[in-house]
Amino acid sequence: MFSALFSFLGGSVFRMIWGEAASFFTKRQDHANEMEMVRLQGELDQATHARSLENLRLQNDLGVRQIEVQGAADVEKTDADAFKDAMRAAWQPTGTPFIDAWNGAIRPAAASVVLALWAAKLFAQGFKMDDYDLEISGVVLGFFFADRGLSKRGK
């Protein structure tokens, strides 16, 4: 009878106990794996969030810079347009002959005085041109020839 009882308990009970123990360890290992996966997923989500915030910050900085550059370009364009309009307005006749004659003569007169002073300086130096004189002659030639050539073409 004991042999039948040991056979019954040894086979069925041993399998049941072994099955429960194996199931317990399997569930424990599955739980540990699941917890590790949750921890890793949290780290990945945190890294993704940090990258997203960095991307948003960079996009914001680029947007601000783009607005600053666009604003500066708009200001420069407005200044250039205002200067061009002022130059056009300066050459418009006023209708008063004396004022129109004065406006027409003042630029050539001022240029003539400056050129006469420069010529006097060159005479005093014995017509030896230093670096300053070379730079001034380049500016004068550029102004009188390049400026007039460009203005005739409407630039």
Secondary structure, DSSP 8 states (H G I E B T S, - for coil): -HHHHHHHIIIIIHHHHHHHHHHHHHHHHHHHHHHHHHHHHHHHHHHHHHHHHHHHHHHHHHHHHHHHHHHHHHHHHHHHHHHHHHHHHHTS--S-HHHHHHHHHHHHHHHHHHHHHHHHHHHHTTS---HHHHHHHHHHHIIIIIIHHHHHTT-
